[in-house]
Amino acid sequence: MYHTIHTPRRGVARTRKERLNHGGVSTFRESVPKKVPFRAQHLVLEAVQKMLEQSGFRFIQRWLPQACRSAEWVCAESMELHRLFPFLNQNRKYASSKDFHQILAKLHSLRHTVSNIRHAAVHRIVQDSESLLEMLQAAVAFASCIGDKECTQQLEFLCSTLNNLLVQMNERLHHLQQRVLVQIRICHSRPAELMQRRALLPEAVRRLTEQSEDMFNLQVQGILRKNLLLC
């Protein structure tokens, strides 16, 4: 069973642009549909979770190697994303570098959203486009903050590509709506034909919408495979 969550509003003064603009990452275009096909969003969240766990593991190996061994984290797969932040806070005393503590301070503001990536991926929680894009931008900010340039570039590409695909899907759906309106207007002077078309249109719209979402799912899957983000 799928669950739907909505990104909480954290303060009246904080705008949507500010919430999406983690660490200077630019905001996305507004013309995206609210709904994101579930298969695509689940594949994206799983891929992003895996990337952040690998990036986070490399980070603690660099700054806290002894603590990492003590936790028996021998690979990225042995470290769950939501456990990374408590681990960093508990072991911060073992790193004397000012750079490390500055990074930790920046990461603190991303903790809630980044932890939600793992939670949404594992529990298959349905996201709308706004919350999904916010998670992806937080992932970009996380990778950038800890200095993982390769991961940052991959996530930035994924963010921009996903946004463009959402815009394209929204355009297809808008075009479909316009076609439906045209069909209804054509038959206004012919009540019998209008009733018949009104009866047939819902099923036709459903099929075309499903085709559009299937296309979106395949496009996202192709992007993830091409960039080695999906096994």
Disulfide bonds with the S-S distance in Angstrom:
none
